[in-house]
Amino acid sequence: MVEDRIGYRYAKSLFDLAKEKNVLEQVWEDMGMIHETAEGSRDFVLMLNSPLIASSKKEAILHQLFKGKYSSDITEMLVDIIVHKGRERYLDNVAKAFLVLYDAEKHIQRGKLTSAEPMSEAQIAEIKKIVEKQTGDTFEIDVEVDPSLIGGFILSIGDKLFDGSVSTKLREIKQEFVQNTYIKKF
């Protein structure tokens, strides 16, 4: 998508500059803050996307919202450039792309573990250790509980999904009965 390409270009430039100036960690924090704001506030995203709000007003809102919260001046300069170019609607795309570039640079993979019941710290650590051994990267994991799984867990890492839940197994068995491959049809 166009949004992703534009976001990536700005993010790549920001990433290279932050790396050159040795402020990569600070810019990572800033991009995380911008992304969290966009994820948590529908009004923020609507404001950025609105053609009815002037760029100068958007710039003032962004300055007011993030005033004193940036860890790096580079982030503030980038946000100003994006707004002056009229591309503020891509700000979250820039933040997401930067976070992906950072993770790739630091060899970090992120995943989500959903289990039917709360897992112990030892179980989570074991799963994390197995993934880190398989990938060779550091594995950051978000844990969630979903009782509808009945038992087992689902682990998603990027575009990979490992489904060991009881509810999925039951669905598969039900599908086999629906297809009824064991009865000979005449």
C-alpha positions as CSV (number, residue, x, y, z in Angstrom):
1,M,0.0,0.0,0.0
2,V,1.1,3.6,-0.6
3,E,0.8,4.4,3.1
4,D,3.3,1.7,4.0
5,R,5.8,2.8,1.4
6,I,5.6,6.4,2.4
7,G,5.8,5.5,6.1
8,Y,8.8,3.2,5.4
9,R,10.7,5.9,3.5
10,Y,10.4,8.4,6.3
11,A,11.1,5.7,8.9
12,K,14.2,4.5,7.1
13,S,15.6,8.0,6.9
14,L,14.8,8.6,10.6
15,F,16.3,5.3,11.5
16,D,19.5,6.0,9.6
17,L,19.8,9.5,11.1
18,A,19.1,8.3,14.7
19,K,21.7,5.5,14.3
20,E,24.2,8.0,13.0
21,K,23.6,10.4,15.9
22,N,23.5,7.6,18.5
23,V,20.0,8.3,19.6
24,L,18.3,5.2,18.3
25,E,16.9,4.2,21.7
26,Q,15.4,7.6,22.3
27,V,13.8,7.8,18.9
28,W,12.5,4.3,19.4
29,E,10.8,5.5,22.6
30,D,9.3,8.4,20.7
31,M,8.0,6.3,17.9
32,G,6.5,3.9,20.4
33,M,4.7,6.8,22.1
34,I,3.3,8.1,18.8
35,H,2.2,4.6,17.8
36,E,0.5,3.9,21.2
37,T,-1.3,7.3,20.9
38,A,-2.6,6.4,17.5
39,E,-3.6,2.9,18.7
40,G,-5.3,4.2,21.8
41,S,-7.1,7.2,20.4
42,R,-9.4,7.1,17.4
43,D,-9.9,10.9,17.7
44,F,-6.1,11.4,17.2
45,V,-6.1,9.3,14.0
46,L,-9.3,11.1,12.7
47,M,-7.6,14.5,13.4
48,L,-4.5,13.5,11.5
49,N,-6.6,12.2,8.5
50,S,-9.1,15.1,8.4
51,P,-8.8,17.3,5.3
52,L,-11.0,19.9,7.1
53,I,-8.3,20.6,9.8
54,A,-5.5,22.9,8.6
55,S,-2.0,21.7,8.8
56,S,-1.1,24.6,11.0
57,K,-3.8,23.5,13.5
58,K,-2.6,19.9,13.3
59,E,0.9,21.0,14.0
60,A,-0.2,23.0,17.0
61,I,-2.2,20.0,18.3
62,L,0.8,17.7,17.9
63,H,3.1,20.2,19.7
64,Q,0.6,20.6,22.5
65,L,0.0,16.9,22.8
66,F,3.7,15.8,22.8
67,K,5.3,18.9,24.3
68,G,8.1,17.9,26.6
69,K,7.5,14.2,25.9
70,Y,10.0,13.6,23.1
71,S,13.2,12.0,24.1
72,S,15.0,13.3,21.0
73,D,14.9,16.5,19.0
74,I,15.2,14.4,15.8
75,T,11.7,13.1,16.4
76,E,10.2,16.5,16.8
77,M,11.9,17.7,13.6
78,L,10.6,14.7,11.7
79,V,7.0,15.3,12.9
80,D,7.3,19.0,11.8
81,I,8.6,18.0,8.4
82,I,5.8,15.5,7.9
83,V,3.2,18.1,8.8
84,H,4.7,20.8,6.6
85,K,4.7,18.3,3.7
86,G,1.0,17.6,4.4
87,R,1.6,13.9,5.1
88,E,0.6,13.9,8.8
89,R,-1.9,11.1,8.1
90,Y,1.1,8.8,7.6
91,L,2.6,9.5,11.0
92,D,1.4,6.2,12.5
93,N,2.8,4.4,9.5
94,V,6.1,6.0,10.0
95,A,6.1,5.0,13.7
96,K,5.1,1.4,12.9
97,A,7.8,1.1,10.2
98,F,10.4,2.5,12.5
99,L,9.5,0.0,15.2
100,V,9.9,-2.8,12.7
101,L,13.3,-1.5,11.5
102,Y,14.4,-1.3,15.2
103,D,13.3,-4.8,15.9
104,A,15.2,-6.1,12.8
105,E,18.3,-4.2,13.8
106,K,18.2,-5.5,17.4
107,H,17.2,-9.1,16.4
108,I,13.9,-8.9,18.3
109,Q,10.8,-10.9,17.4
110,R,7.5,-10.1,18.9
111,G,4.7,-12.5,19.4
112,K,1.4,-13.2,21.2
113,L,0.6,-16.1,23.4
114,T,-3.1,-16.8,24.1
115,S,-4.0,-19.5,26.5
116,A,-7.2,-20.9,27.9
117,E,-6.0,-20.4,31.5
118,P,-3.2,-18.2,33.0
119,M,0.2,-19.7,32.4
120,S,2.9,-19.7,35.0
121,E,6.1,-17.7,34.6
122,A,8.0,-20.9,34.2
123,Q,5.8,-22.0,31.3
124,I,6.1,-18.7,29.5
125,A,9.8,-18.7,30.0
126,E,10.1,-22.2,28.5
127,I,8.1,-21.2,25.4
128,K,10.2,-18.0,25.1
129,K,13.4,-20.1,25.4
130,I,12.3,-22.6,22.7
131,V,11.4,-19.7,20.3
132,E,14.7,-17.9,20.9
133,K,16.6,-21.2,20.3
134,Q,14.7,-21.8,17.1
135,T,15.1,-18.2,15.7
136,G,18.3,-17.0,17.2
137,D,16.5,-13.8,18.1
138,T,15.3,-12.2,21.3
139,F,11.6,-13.0,21.7
140,E,9.2,-10.5,23.3
141,I,5.9,-12.0,24.2
142,D,2.5,-10.6,25.0
143,V,0.4,-13.0,27.1
144,E,-3.4,-13.1,26.9
145,V,-6.1,-15.4,28.4
146,D,-9.0,-16.6,26.4
147,P,-11.3,-19.2,28.1
148,S,-13.0,-20.0,24.8
149,L,-9.9,-22.0,23.8
150,I,-11.0,-24.6,26.3
151,G,-7.4,-25.8,26.7
152,G,-4.0,-25.4,25.2
153,F,-2.6,-22.3,23.7
154,I,-2.1,-20.3,20.4
155,L,1.2,-18.7,19.7
156,S,1.6,-16.2,16.9
157,I,5.0,-14.9,15.8
158,G,4.8,-12.4,12.9
159,D,2.9,-14.2,10.2
160,K,3.3,-17.7,11.8
161,L,0.6,-19.3,13.9
162,F,1.0,-22.3,16.1
163,D,-2.4,-23.5,17.2
164,G,-2.5,-26.1,19.9
165,S,-5.9,-25.2,21.4
166,V,-8.6,-27.7,22.2
167,S,-11.3,-25.6,20.5
168,T,-9.4,-25.9,17.2
169,K,-9.0,-29.6,17.5
170,L,-12.7,-30.0,18.2
171,R,-13.5,-27.9,15.2
172,E,-11.3,-30.1,13.0
173,I,-12.9,-33.3,14.4
174,K,-16.4,-31.8,13.7
175,Q,-15.3,-31.0,10.1
176,E,-14.2,-34.6,9.6
177,F,-17.6,-35.8,10.8
178,V,-19.4,-33.3,8.5
179,Q,-17.4,-34.6,5.5
180,N,-18.2,-38.1,6.6
181,T,-15.4,-39.8,4.6
182,Y,-16.0,-43.2,6.3
183,I,-19.5,-43.9,4.8
184,K,-19.4,-45.2,1.3
185,K,-21.7,-43.2,-1.0
186,F,-23.5,-45.1,-3.8
